[in-house]
Amino acid sequence: MTDLLKLYGTTFDSRLLIGTALYPSPAIMRESVEASGAQIITLSLRRQSPEQQQGKMLWDYIRESGCQLLPNTAGCKTPREVIALAEMSREIFLTDWLKLEVIGDDYNLQPDPYGLVEAARELVRRGFKVLPYCTDDLVVCRKLLDVGCEVLMPWGAPIGTGRGLLNRYNLQTLRERLPDTPLIIDAGIGAPSQAAEAMEMGYDAVLLNTAIARAQEPVNMARAFRLAVEAGRTAYSAGLMLKRQTASPSTPTLDMPFWQQADTATQE
């Protein structure tokens, strides 16, 4: 394959990243991951400790699967908390990859832009490969790039809402103004059609959890998201038609329509 996702110098076949929380059981989580084709899996150290039995089973599975583990700092509210958890994560999981979350509001789990930039700067200095969960604010995204982040993960909507791409203008602006930056839609995706739309806009990947884990049939939903992401990426690569204000016939008229020709012949 030539159309690979490249993040921090590592290439992946899949453009779907998924989380490991909220599933009915570890077995269903494993089947869902396999059905999704995902090669990057997120894990919250605070909520799924490898010291607990279920967390250990999950960690063992991730190591066996060969997927890239992306530990996240979910639940952290200050840069100090983030940095302490990140160092602990690197020691336990033996990876410098990190999904950075610094939550600024408990109601909609919106990232704190100031804490996010501060934490990102220090984590990059410490050698982490930082993938920050951020809003769709162009200025914040540029500041994250300025401190050394090579990948950005703007939200589509607040975490777990399933409301899709709420601010298409902002998201399209990010894609157009940051053409060389890998952009991953993170949070808010609730249906495969929404994931396909994000990919059609030119986003490089989609990260989600709840939409699969809380589906009536998580394994089938994981498969549906896999196909949607692939379809959206293929459509974007193929080049979508330009939108028009007026109708345009798909078949040009060469002469009189056949029914008018028949009417003319009858009159004669």
KEGUPA-787754 format. One line per 5 residues: number of its first residue (from 1); their letters; for each residue x, y, z negated of N, C-alpha, C, CB. Coordinates in steps of 0.001 Angstrom, whole numbers, plus 500000, padded with zeros to 6 digits. Each point is the difference from the previous one (the first is absolute). Glycine has a CB too. Layout:
# residues N
NUM> A> X,Y,Z,X,Y,Z,X,Y,Z,X,Y,Z ~ ...
This chain:
# residues 268
1> MTDLL> 500828,498800,500000,499172,501200,500000,500866,501254,500000,498195,498750,498790 ~ 501329,502300,501906,500753,501250,500047,499347,501080,499153,500787,499400,502281 ~ 497929,500476,497433,499290,501012,499238,500027,499643,498516,498523,500499,501986 ~ 502611,499742,497396,500182,499619,498599,499886,501217,499088,501477,498099,500714 ~ 498083,501661,498069,499959,501040,498976,501370,500055,499339,497497,499673,499605
6> KLYGT> 503104,501512,500348,501335,500146,499422,499937,500966,498820,501081,499535,502247 ~ 499266,499946,496576,500001,500799,498779,501341,499843,499303,497497,499742,499757 ~ 503181,501343,500009,501300,499970,499314,500940,498961,500610,498864,500746,497900 ~ 501154,499191,503417,500931,499128,500696,499573,498539,500100,501729,501527,499230 ~ 497125,498112,500206,499506,498626,500057,498794,499949,500931,500832,499526,497645
11> TFDSR> 499106,499453,503199,498905,499890,500962,499001,498924,499576,501546,500765,501823 ~ 497191,499483,498523,498909,499096,499659,499095,499818,501216,500097,500720,497571 ~ 499377,498072,502578,499048,499736,501078,498622,500572,499671,501273,497921,500591 ~ 498336,501990,498145,498668,500417,499586,499977,501472,499606,499538,497669,499233 ~ 499340,502984,501071,499795,501394,499619,498903,500125,498936,500738,500715,502298
16> LLIGT> 498979,498185,497042,499032,499990,498913,500710,499659,498704,498147,499339,501577 ~ 501769,501543,497434,500573,499775,498675,498837,499798,499038,502087,501404,500509 ~ 498009,497617,498595,498876,499774,499098,500458,499855,498552,498770,498906,501875 ~ 500282,501388,497220,500258,499882,498579,499601,498631,499478,499665,502451,499764 ~ 500644,497311,498963,499809,498665,499421,499054,500010,498807,502281,499413,500772
21> ALYPS> 497055,501710,498981,499118,500108,498830,498543,499746,500375,501595,501639,498980 ~ 497588,498081,500003,498534,499957,500088,499421,498757,500678,500107,502440,500053 ~ 500710,496634,500375,499471,498808,500668,499299,499088,498991,501836,500143,501728 ~ 497183,499075,498726,499294,499087,499092,500913,498974,499346,497996,500310,501400 ~ 503082,499303,499303,500932,499016,499451,501329,500098,500733,498092,498466,499374
26> PAIMR> 502994,501028,500016,501297,500004,500690,499958,499216,501311,501120,500202,497779 ~ 498099,498729,502255,499924,499185,501218,499388,500799,501155,499784,497923,498586 ~ 499156,502816,501124,499371,500809,501045,500928,501125,500431,497731,499450,499079 ~ 503017,501106,499970,500971,501029,500356,501022,499445,500976,499677,501099,497773 ~ 500842,497720,501965,501001,499401,500876,499436,499748,501389,501082,498949,498013
31> ESVEA> 497715,500495,502063,499375,499739,501294,499756,501297,500758,498928,497945,499058 ~ 500702,503093,500216,499733,501293,500636,501277,500612,500563,498078,500352,498436 ~ 502999,499574,500805,501285,500511,500486,500407,499277,501278,500689,500563,497643 ~ 499171,498138,502361,500370,499213,501178,499113,500341,501190,500797,498161,498502 ~ 497895,502016,501251,499074,500326,501086,500253,501394,500558,498308,498498,498956
36> SGAQI> 502183,502402,500203,500246,501376,500436,501230,500131,500886,498920,500766,497915 ~ 501998,498290,501946,501255,500095,500743,500940,501047,499438,498779,499259,502003 ~ 500876,501327,496850,500825,501063,499411,501384,499480,499627,497928,501108,499132 ~ 503072,499754,501040,501373,499665,499632,500530,500895,498890,500372,499206,502322 ~ 498803,501740,497237,500335,500866,498876,498843,499927,499005,501423,501557,501465
41> ITLSL> 498896,498107,497283,498978,499800,498978,500305,500910,498815,499628,497596,500739 ~ 499359,503130,498811,500201,500877,498851,499640,499282,498701,499524,501998,501450 ~ 501134,498428,497493,499800,499396,498684,500209,501063,498938,500753,497735,500838 ~ 498305,502386,498242,500121,500956,498904,500631,499329,498797,497999,501259,500833 ~ 503152,499233,498745,500687,499412,498858,499210,500207,498713,502187,500388,501146
46> RRQSP> 497144,500751,498731,499239,500287,498788,498785,499081,499854,500767,502372,500146 ~ 498641,497257,500982,498742,499259,499946,500173,498515,500268,498858,502057,500719 ~ 502286,497544,499823,500231,498600,500326,501430,499633,499596,498326,500096,501925 ~ 501909,499817,496806,501338,499740,499500,500428,498568,500311,499636,501690,498185 ~ 501601,498119,502315,500501,498650,500275,500199,499187,498736,501103,500888,502022
51> EQQQG> 498822,499785,496819,500143,499257,498744,498714,499261,499639,501677,501686,499225 ~ 497178,498758,501332,498746,499317,499776,499865,498862,500998,498950,502113,499113 ~ 500213,496894,500561,499895,498811,500830,499544,500320,501421,499504,498698,497947 ~ 499410,502101,502172,499502,500323,501326,501006,500831,500780,497671,499906,499122 ~ 502979,501032,500193,501006,500810,500663,501175,499175,500465,499300,501914,498623
56> KMLWD> 501103,497095,500586,501112,499123,500391,499639,499180,501237,500743,499881,497600 ~ 498016,499598,502434,499545,499243,501164,500022,500866,501250,498569,498582,498516 ~ 501003,502665,501328,499972,500928,501124,501402,500304,500490,497890,500986,499119 ~ 503017,499269,499968,501372,500316,500356,500671,498806,500673,500117,501621,498088 ~ 499628,497185,501401,500555,498791,500619,499494,499846,501435,500140,498905,497735
61> YIRES> 498582,501387,502456,499429,499877,501349,500637,500997,500961,497842,499215,498999 ~ 502329,502030,500559,500577,501026,500863,501413,499607,500420,498598,501757,498866 ~ 502173,497708,500207,501361,499561,500334,499968,498859,501007,500785,500704,497725 ~ 498279,498360,502095,499892,498863,500917,499537,500439,501389,499497,498518,498046 ~ 499652,502510,502006,499407,500422,501272,500997,500687,500926,497845,500241,498813
66> GCQLL> 503211,500313,500613,500969,500730,500813,499564,501421,500312,500682,497843,500970 ~ 498187,502594,498468,499516,501361,500231,500866,501017,499247,497658,499109,500318 ~ 502365,502095,500197,500679,501091,499307,499125,500459,498846,501184,500722,502122 ~ 499334,499226,496678,499265,500476,498841,500123,501512,499905,500387,497817,498806 ~ 498485,502840,500943,499977,501443,499826,499388,500300,498631,499810,500402,502521
71> PNTAG> 501000,499583,496417,499478,500338,498672,499465,501432,500007,501638,498401,498905 ~ 497321,501846,500307,499480,501367,499945,499898,500496,498569,498737,499581,502103 ~ 501231,501721,497777,499974,500638,498683,498584,500446,499641,502375,500756,500325 ~ 496636,498443,500033,498603,500326,499702,499821,500237,498503,499237,498633,501979 ~ 500012,502396,497684,499731,500307,498597,500935,501022,499399,499135,497740,499802
76> CKTPR> 501940,502590,500895,500942,500991,499470,499498,501418,500272,501902,498384,500349 ~ 498345,502514,498678,499526,501372,500131,501112,501036,499952,497900,499256,498973 ~ 503314,500309,500714,501120,500940,499938,501214,499396,500691,499122,500969,497842 ~ 501772,499879,502666,501228,499493,500609,500809,499142,499028,500042,502016,501469 ~ 499954,498344,497268,500751,499223,499005,499481,498571,499913,500436,502098,498708
81> EVIAL> 498230,497734,501255,499411,498661,499983,500380,499230,501259,498091,500854,498612 ~ 501814,499815,502511,500293,499371,501286,501421,499468,500050,498358,501519,501083 ~ 502599,499291,498527,501409,499618,500099,500316,498827,499080,500587,502365,500579 ~ 498850,497648,498214,500219,498881,499079,499424,498718,500565,499957,501576,498066 ~ 498838,498490,502502,499358,498811,500559,500724,499524,501254,497806,500764,499065
86> AEMSR> 502677,500178,501733,500713,499636,501222,501282,499238,499687,499038,502010,501131 ~ 501716,498449,497886,501233,499314,499629,499694,498607,499443,501093,502223,499523 ~ 497847,497655,499698,499596,498699,499491,499596,499076,501144,499252,501075,497859 ~ 500028,499475,503095,499550,499229,501154,501183,499491,500816,497897,501355,500062 ~ 503084,499512,500154,501170,499589,500786,500769,498883,499303,500158,502313,500942
91> EIFLT> 499898,497753,497742,500708,498962,499246,499255,498668,500038,500941,501773,498513 ~ 497736,498277,501398,499212,498766,499971,499847,499386,501386,498780,500884,498020 ~ 500880,499949,502968,499663,499480,501324,501162,500020,500987,497703,500765,499579 ~ 503412,499823,500023,501203,500014,500844,499745,500641,501360,500772,497941,498836 ~ 498498,503166,501156,499775,500745,501235,500020,501493,499695,498633,498097,500968
96> DWLKL> 501868,502680,499983,500006,501446,499829,498856,500658,500770,502480,499918,499682 ~ 496614,499271,500865,498811,500533,500645,499015,500422,498918,500349,498532,502047 ~ 498945,502577,498167,499074,500482,498980,498881,500824,500628,501865,500008,498322 ~ 496911,499610,501344,498852,500842,500334,499824,500975,498840,498861,498165,501412 ~ 501352,503114,498865,499985,501018,498964,498598,500572,499805,502380,500542,500538
101> EVIGD> 497120,499340,498245,498729,500626,499622,500213,500844,498752,498681,498084,501005 ~ 500890,503172,499062,499961,500873,498830,498599,500616,499995,502553,500502,500040 ~ 496584,498985,499114,498596,500399,500019,499791,501303,499224,499328,497581,500189 ~ 499970,503344,500448,499763,501301,499376,498583,500205,499509,501751,500870,501448 ~ 497324,498250,498946,498608,500151,499588,499383,498621,499789,499810,502186,501264
106> DYNLQ> 499613,497593,497573,499436,498692,499673,498690,499717,500717,501099,500177,497803 ~ 498219,500871,502663,498688,499821,500621,500119,499420,501411,499134,501913,498634 ~ 501694,498700,502188,500136,499494,501374,501387,499436,500298,498305,501668,500686 ~ 502516,498212,498268,501348,499429,500136,500821,500716,501070,499089,497797,499263 ~ 500721,503505,500818,500772,500795,500961,501440,500137,499529,497925,501259,500666
111> PDPYG> 503031,498587,500235,501410,500155,499616,500315,501428,499546,500595,498191,501629 ~ 500300,501902,497411,500505,501291,499534,501120,500419,500949,499388,499504,497554 ~ 500414,501521,503285,501014,500350,501002,501324,500454,499398,498148,500629,501494 ~ 501809,500067,497380,501221,500506,499380,500799,498848,499373,498862,502221,499557 ~ 500445,496941,499687,500670,498857,499397,500496,499021,501043,498576,500278,497998
116> LVEAA> 500675,499611,503087,500368,499075,501075,501332,500396,500630,497569,499563,500443 ~ 502565,501703,499895,501246,500474,500621,501164,499885,499021,498686,501579,501456 ~ 501082,498778,497291,501057,499907,498994,500469,498560,499809,499044,502008,498861 ~ 500001,497068,501028,500352,498593,499816,500685,499439,501229,498076,499740,498448 ~ 501446,500625,502725,500587,499498,501246,501453,500437,500133,497739,500052,501077
121> RELVR> 502527,501193,498588,501375,500513,500091,500954,499165,499145,499099,502311,500414 ~ 500493,497401,498347,500869,499260,499085,500116,498530,500423,499349,501569,498134 ~ 499569,497840,502322,500035,498593,500406,500884,499807,501235,497691,499684,499050 ~ 502216,501230,501894,500865,499927,501184,501455,500127,499574,498179,500980,501454 ~ 502087,499928,497618,501372,500167,499499,500518,498717,499369,499545,502424,499612
126> RGFKV> 499555,496809,499772,500384,498748,499356,500029,498808,500953,499032,500900,497921 ~ 500725,499345,503345,500142,498937,500986,498745,499229,500326,502254,499836,499216 ~ 496583,500640,500369,498744,499317,500318,499535,500340,501420,499376,500040,497559 ~ 499957,499007,503055,499310,500220,501270,498565,500373,499641,501497,498344,501310 ~ 498214,502935,498718,498755,500516,499436,498918,500155,501067,501333,501184,498250
131> LPYCT> 497514,498217,501488,498816,500162,500842,498942,500703,499142,500532,497897,501415 ~ 499351,503418,498683,499112,500752,499110,498543,499994,500455,501938,501429,499434 ~ 497190,498297,499616,498559,500136,500209,499664,501462,499759,499501,497582,499290 ~ 499993,503097,501754,499785,501439,499917,498658,500360,500634,502494,500407,500057 ~ 497142,500870,499834,498814,500482,500688,500366,500317,501451,499043,500937,497833
136> DDLVV> 499979,499571,502915,500240,500316,501412,500438,501447,500191,498307,498284,500629 ~ 502405,502256,498392,500491,501378,500027,501333,500068,500740,498819,500486,497825 ~ 501229,500263,503259,501202,500078,500828,501193,500567,499230,498536,500284,502000 ~ 501236,500734,497175,501099,500627,499266,500603,499017,499000,498910,502253,500274 ~ 500249,497034,498991,500496,499001,499052,500781,498918,500731,498055,500457,498477
141> CRKLL> 501425,499098,502660,500683,498954,500760,501382,500466,500456,497774,499117,500757 ~ 502327,502119,499674,501307,500516,500423,500976,500072,498833,498869,501313,501798 ~ 500641,499059,497032,500886,500070,498837,500483,498602,499616,498795,502064,499190 ~ 500364,496930,500964,500409,498623,499713,501075,499545,500992,497704,499502,499064 ~ 502169,500913,502175,501034,499679,500986,501295,500737,499665,498232,499627,501762
146> DVGCE> 501641,501601,497778,501183,500804,499673,500829,499378,498874,498749,502033,500731 ~ 500593,497267,498327,500751,499409,498885,500497,498592,500327,498632,501366,498418 ~ 501111,498156,502819,500609,498749,500418,499078,498833,500297,501834,500758,498693 ~ 496850,499411,501152,499081,498909,500352,500003,499805,501519,498548,500494,497965 ~ 501469,498275,502478,500005,499709,501435,498651,499496,500494,502418,499484,499824
151> VLMPW> 496678,500244,499257,498663,499500,500314,499013,500761,499126,500877,497683,500645 ~ 497944,502637,499910,498955,500669,499225,498721,499177,500059,501029,502261,500469 ~ 498193,497770,498426,498767,499229,499950,498844,500894,499528,501318,497879,499537 ~ 498147,502948,501368,498871,500858,499631,498711,499196,499847,501097,501902,501199 ~ 498042,498580,497906,498745,499285,499793,499001,500289,501112,500397,500083,497543
156> GAPIG> 498696,498954,502676,498863,500237,500871,498858,500553,499176,500720,498158,501555 ~ 499156,501314,497229,499001,500421,499017,500509,499528,498641,498046,499884,501686 ~ 501340,500560,497218,500445,499547,498683,500012,498475,499872,499098,502116,499058 ~ 501833,497388,500141,500212,498564,499825,498703,499280,499632,502353,500471,499292 ~ 497366,498449,501418,498885,499141,499654,498631,500478,500433,501355,499332,498140
161> TGRGL> 498553,501822,502553,498688,500522,500374,499442,499373,501272,500637,502115,498901 ~ 500239,497430,501993,499538,499409,501252,499353,500995,500945,499683,497913,498764 ~ 500608,503360,501071,499335,501034,500801,500714,500305,501316,499174,500961,497878 ~ 501935,498384,502367,500664,500162,501288,500817,501264,500119,498180,498711,500960 ~ 501885,501846,500245,500820,501175,500280,499158,501260,499804,501423,498683,501638
166> LNRYN> 498640,501899,497172,499139,501125,499675,500415,501288,500705,499579,498929,497811 ~ 501715,501291,502367,500466,501246,500602,500819,499688,501244,500016,501139,497745 ~ 499270,498616,503332,500668,499613,501245,500884,501112,500548,498087,498496,500496 ~ 501498,502744,499307,500807,501128,500489,501373,500003,499337,497905,501341,500399 ~ 502131,498546,498276,501282,499991,499294,500855,498816,500400,498922,501169,498102
171> LQTLR> 500445,497665,502003,500751,498796,500354,500563,500100,501417,498546,498658,498456 ~ 500667,501881,502470,500483,500170,501364,501132,501031,500038,497716,499398,500894 ~ 502149,501645,498294,501056,501019,499933,501310,499395,499504,498263,501764,499575 ~ 501659,497404,499395,501211,499332,499511,500646,499181,501105,499030,499919,497693 ~ 500154,499339,503043,500566,499148,501060,500679,500842,501082,498219,498280,499550
176> ERLPD> 501169,502837,500796,500542,500837,501067,501223,500791,499551,497714,500160,500952 ~ 502296,500290,497789,501094,500844,499519,501193,499205,499491,498310,501694,499418 ~ 501476,497032,500276,501082,499139,499522,500124,498784,500917,499625,500771,497611 ~ 500674,499462,503660,499949,498921,500999,501012,498882,499792,499193,501693,501558 ~ 501914,498605,497768,501055,498993,499842,499998,499324,498630,501343,501312,501604
181> TPLII> 497686,499022,497571,499933,499439,498647,499006,498848,499945,500603,502236,499036 ~ 499793,496600,500464,499025,498921,499806,498924,500444,499013,501776,498265,500482 ~ 496971,501676,499951,498865,500407,499174,499073,498810,499793,500162,502374,500857 ~ 499513,497353,497889,499151,498876,499644,498785,500517,499245,501991,498442,499908 ~ 496821,501257,500580,498794,500376,499257,499899,499106,498774,498815,500774,502118
186> DAGIG> 501137,499849,496718,499959,499255,498740,498803,500481,499184,502529,499695,500010 ~ 496545,499416,499728,498850,500255,499128,498784,500513,500760,501593,500481,498170 ~ 497251,499045,501379,498729,500497,500511,499405,499230,501161,500760,502151,499244 ~ 500009,496945,501354,499486,499231,501133,499040,498931,499485,502124,500420,501326 ~ 496677,499515,499265,499004,499051,499520,499512,499021,501034,499340,501706,498433
191> APSQA> 500931,498553,502843,499509,499130,501067,501053,499865,501090,497629,500681,499499 ~ 502396,498198,501199,500968,499819,501086,499923,501098,501054,499863,497563,499604 ~ 498935,502932,500670,499859,501059,500997,500763,501257,499594,497763,499075,500618 ~ 502297,501200,498085,500735,501169,499506,501505,499799,500175,498160,500465,498337 ~ 502297,498314,501446,501423,499703,500211,500352,500138,501474,499994,498441,498025
196> AEAME> 499121,501080,502842,500245,500115,501441,500068,501468,500418,498830,497799,500380 ~ 500292,503032,499043,500006,501423,500326,501324,500660,499599,497507,500045,499708 ~ 502991,499598,499114,501282,500556,499556,501120,499626,500966,499219,499881,497617 ~ 500774,498883,502834,501032,499556,500938,499842,500673,501360,500109,497806,498802 ~ 498652,502420,501619,499761,500682,501271,500498,501444,499960,498012,498524,500386
201> MGYDA> 502024,502074,498417,500509,501358,499837,501519,500055,500096,498029,500513,498573 ~ 502604,498332,501420,501459,499967,500099,500711,499728,498702,499775,501546,501839 ~ 499471,498131,497115,500661,499636,498745,500715,498664,500172,498260,501261,498659 ~ 502825,498580,500589,500870,498850,500208,499528,498744,499291,501849,501584,500257 ~ 497370,498566,498688,499535,498836,499248,498889,500425,499059,502272,498916,500154
206> VLLNT> 497113,500099,499215,498932,500227,499031,500274,499150,498768,498328,500519,501839 ~ 501522,500073,496978,500139,499267,498750,498651,500012,499280,502474,500607,499823 ~ 497069,498228,499748,498718,499931,499297,499981,498806,499061,498849,501105,501939 ~ 500184,498904,497158,499855,498917,499025,498523,499677,499748,502169,500700,498929 ~ 497107,500300,500537,498627,499759,499558,499095,499490,501102,500327,501764,498332
211> AIARA> 499830,498760,502881,499109,499617,501104,500048,498508,500282,500316,502258,500977 ~ 500823,497121,498779,500120,498550,500187,499643,499272,498712,501785,500349,501737 ~ 498815,500068,497169,499833,499279,498729,498563,499984,499511,502312,500633,499429 ~ 496922,500439,500841,498623,500096,499527,498972,499599,501053,500750,501800,498488 ~ 499694,497727,502647,499061,499529,501021,499323,498708,499538,501405,501068,501814
216> QEPVN> 497439,498630,498749,499318,498759,499643,500836,498787,500401,497782,501151,500267 ~ 502941,498978,500836,500893,498935,500462,501366,500628,500296,498050,498642,500980 ~ 502801,501481,498010,501283,500694,500169,500877,499445,501126,499888,500493,497592 ~ 500149,498206,502553,500873,499412,501023,499553,500410,501398,500462,498058,498483 ~ 498234,501874,501778,499491,500417,501301,500175,501493,500214,498361,498132,499924
221> MARAF> 501480,502641,499004,500191,501445,500124,501461,500328,500292,498079,500389,498426 ~ 502840,498881,500977,501427,500203,500282,500286,499736,501468,500585,499348,497646 ~ 498785,499627,502875,500181,499674,501419,499423,501115,500877,499904,497528,499463 ~ 498944,503015,500126,499377,501078,500762,500883,501249,500020,497744,499088,499394 ~ 502863,501233,499483,500888,501167,499950,501248,499785,500852,499155,500517,497699
226> RLAVE> 501328,498263,502308,501172,499713,500838,499679,500292,501469,500772,498228,498358 ~ 498088,501296,502098,499611,500200,501395,499734,501474,500288,499024,497693,500045 ~ 500370,503004,498996,499691,501414,500193,501266,500838,500141,497895,499679,498699 ~ 503088,500055,500457,501256,500739,500073,500707,499717,501323,500207,499918,497491 ~ 499787,498839,502922,500623,499648,501278,499275,500666,501165,500735,497810,499024
231> AGRTA> 497921,502196,500928,499220,500614,501071,500239,501506,500053,498268,498202,499758 ~ 501753,502446,499078,500221,501445,499965,501368,500383,500530,498472,500134,498061 ~ 502528,499094,501564,501359,500278,500479,500104,499791,501508,500915,499315,497767 ~ 498471,499619,502722,500024,499729,501436,499298,501105,500770,500048,497545,499533 ~ 498816,502929,499944,499260,501078,500656,500837,501279,500048,497831,498982,499222
236> YSAGL> 502834,501341,499668,500835,501195,499967,501147,499885,501006,499406,500345,497577 ~ 501217,498496,502464,501122,499796,500917,499552,500044,501459,501130,498624,498248 ~ 497642,500923,502008,499486,499986,501367,499635,501400,500481,499150,497688,499613 ~ 500554,503203,499461,499653,501372,500364,498498,500181,500121,502175,500207,501184 ~ 497222,500404,497811,498555,500217,500017,499625,501070,501019,499875,499331,497586
241> MLKRQ> 498958,500520,503013,499524,500999,500960,499760,501334,499292,498940,498182,501406 ~ 501157,502909,499359,499734,501316,499449,498502,500194,499819,502080,500903,501084 ~ 497511,499740,497823,498591,500278,499776,499562,501155,500896,500171,499172,497616 ~ 498565,500770,502832,499459,501013,500900,498718,500596,499421,501014,498803,501972 ~ 498664,502396,498459,498768,500652,499571,498820,499619,500892,501361,501894,499103
246> TASPS> 498934,497716,502130,498929,499683,500951,500102,498551,500442,499957,502385,500782 ~ 498927,497110,499727,499972,498617,500474,500798,499864,501286,497756,499666,498934 ~ 502787,499170,501278,500771,499712,501203,499669,498592,500440,501863,501576,499317 ~ 497620,498225,501894,499608,498655,500432,501197,499078,500103,498083,500982,501236 ~ 501721,497789,498317,501093,499039,500087,500160,499456,501406,499614,499405,497626
251> TPTLD> 499311,500669,503201,500060,499566,501397,499711,501184,500896,499289,497663,499381 ~ 501666,502844,501368,499783,501160,500869,498947,499687,501069,502380,500744,499599 ~ 496809,500261,500755,498983,499836,501037,500639,500194,501374,498191,500808,498419 ~ 501675,498168,502418,500549,500076,501356,498945,500446,500999,501628,498203,499421 ~ 497129,501414,500334,498909,500336,500900,498717,500008,499181,501191,498985,502020
256> MPFWQ> 497688,500894,498640,498723,499941,499315,499917,498749,499143,498934,501288,501860 ~ 500483,498807,496896,499785,498789,499199,499188,498985,500773,500110,501351,497907 ~ 500108,497367,501815,499376,498931,500791,498487,500041,499928,502003,498604,499603 ~ 497436,501872,499250,498538,500014,499907,499390,501116,500868,500177,499063,497664 ~ 500610,502036,502475,499531,501066,500889,500078,499560,501454,500744,501721,498336
261> QADTA> 500301,497485,501959,500107,499472,501358,498818,499114,500329,502482,500108,499845 ~ 497081,499086,499155,498863,499094,500213,498721,500795,500200,501120,498234,498610 ~ 498693,502846,500605,498799,500826,500147,499933,500651,501373,500025,500422,497546 ~ 501131,500031,502959,500064,500637,501300,499619,499025,501101,501770,501535,499147 ~ 498754,497247,500720,499722,498977,501012,498513,499654,500022,502324,499077,499709
266> TQE> 497013,500897,499149,498573,499665,499906,499158,501079,500639,500420,498725,497902 ~ 499950,502547,501877,499242,501123,500569,500077,499983,501504,500440,501352,497964 ~ 500697,498231,502566,500141,499958,501468,499164,498858,500587,502329,500971,499816
